[in-house]
Amino acid sequence: TTERAVTEIVPVPVEAKPDPGANFRLTADSVIRAEHQAQDVAKYLGGLLRPATGFPLPVVERHDKGKRGITLDLGDAGPRIGDEGYRLTVAKDGITLRANTTAGLFGGVQSLRQLFPADINKTTVQKRDWTVSGGKVLDYPRFKQRGAMLDVARHFFTPDQVKRYIDQIAQYKINTLHLHLTDDQGWRIEIKSWPKLAEIGGKTAVGGDPGGYYTQEQYKDIVKYAASRHITVVPEVDMPGHTNAAQASYGELNCDGKPVPPRTDIEVGYSSLCIAKPITYKFVEDVIRELAAMTPGPYLHIGGDEAHATTPADYKTFFDKVTPMLATYDKKMQGWHNVVVTNPPTSAIPQYWDPKNSNADVAAAAARGNKILMSPANKAYLDMKYHKDSPLGLHWAGYVEVKDSYNWDPATYLQGVTEKQLAGVEAPLWSETIRTSADIEFMAFPRLPGIAEIGWSPAATHNWDNYRTRLAKQSPIWTVQGINFYRSPQVDWK
Ligand SMILES: CC1=[NH+][C@H]2[C@@H](O1)O[C@H](CO)[C@@H](O)[C@@H]2O
């Protein structure tokens, strides 16, 4: 038998029919067959399979009917498949993956790689059989937006650490990476018209840990890498609160004209841009203009959370001036759900984070046509401790074990917000207590795959007993990949 059958893929597919009699053996003379537009996915697939097999796995033209192997077909996958779905057939005489887009092919490759033994993830040649589980899969996502957020402000993570996380979340068909670039404790993105933001605002981190920031070149490289994994970056500059790093960098951004001291503690809600000063809006527009210019994705996230040091009237004044700036630079707005009081355009996506499951303002925004992105802290926050003795994380929203994080439905979580009014789901990882890739992995695995399944798989498939068995079978992959996952007692790990 094989390690994982087509019915055991995470996220679980819409339709999967195993056929053990149809297992496929990849061999030294297997090829990857792809038409021109699918070459990038074919090369990516080859890159995944060559190290552990040692097979050449040449990428050949579509019409080259010669040798057996893996065929990637683009187009004619049918309307059900949409623009992210795929059809996968593993048979004795070959593997065929068909999708309407390269994003669909890429998602199908993530499913296919789970049908290989976990050893396929090794980086040195393994002398063994490479048998792929036989069967048929038809699959497509429930929600359009399936995200992971990384807070690079409280603690800074290098481009390589971000790319490692990108590769890990791509395995579970996550298609959005929200980078929380600025906060009280750090400004992490170079803005050429305001150089001290990164130079001074990027100096430190929570607890006095080393700071850092992305040059515009490094940021563009991260965006490009994410795009190669079919992941869109949504950058966040959090305003008008959570702005101490900016206000420590430029005195003129403070109402009294004096820079504030840098902050390395983890308090929230004490900072606010100076709403009355015109220079505040020059600053905001310069930041939005430069960020928009290096962000190909359609959204910029403007924050808007915990503006306790901004009066409600000033909060509205701020957004009245700033929201139109996004449209000026051809971007749509994302913001923490607090922004709904400013009546943003219906193209704006409020991100729900409060652990309460009723919020009339958010339901009203949904009724006006805003699509809500669901990140309730007591379900989707990956920085919540698993239990009271967890070494990392916070617990203001409670303790969130693997089952808590899986057992909820975004379509029924918030009163007055139904499935059609959702943009999707996102799992934020705030980094007050997170410093290394191992820390990221301990909090994100195994909960991130659960959020990814909630975002991708049909609601009807949602079942903890079934999921926990499939989750257990993912762990050999994580072990080979060196992912430092939390061995929750709720799962019988393999
Ligand atoms: C949207 C939001 N604002 C707060 C809140 O979530 O909790 C996070 C920690 O869980 C914290 O880091 C963040 O600044």
The ligand as a Tripos MOL2 file, in Angstrom:
@<TRIPOS>MOLECULE
LIG
   14    15     1     0     0
SMALL
NO_CHARGES

@<TRIPOS>ATOM
      1 C1         -5.8510   42.7150   14.7210 C.3       1 LIG1
      2 C2         -5.1280   42.5920   16.0320 C.2       1 LIG1
      3 N1         -4.5290   43.5710   16.6710 N.2       1 LIG1
      4 C3         -3.8310   43.0150   17.8110 C.3       1 LIG1
      5 C4         -4.6620   41.7290   18.0370 C.3       1 LIG1
      6 O1         -5.0410   41.3930   16.6920 O.3       1 LIG1
      7 O2         -3.9760   40.6790   18.6990 O.3       1 LIG1
      8 C5         -2.6410   40.4000   18.2790 C.3       1 LIG1
      9 C6         -2.0400   39.3080   19.1720 C.3       1 LIG1
     10 O3         -2.8360   38.1420   19.1460 O.3       1 LIG1
     11 C7         -1.7810   41.6690   18.3510 C.3       1 LIG1
     12 O4         -0.4440   41.3650   17.9810 O.3       1 LIG1
     13 C8         -2.3850   42.7120   17.4210 C.3       1 LIG1
     14 O5         -1.6020   43.9120   17.4700 O.3       1 LIG1
@<TRIPOS>BOND
     1     1     2 1
     2     2     3 2
     3     2     6 1
     4     3     4 1
     5     4     5 1
     6     4    13 1
     7     5     6 1
     8     5     7 1
     9     7     8 1
    10     8     9 1
    11     8    11 1
    12     9    10 1
    13    11    12 1
    14    11    13 1
    15    13    14 1
@<TRIPOS>SUBSTRUCTURE
     1 LIG1         1 GROUP 0 **** ****
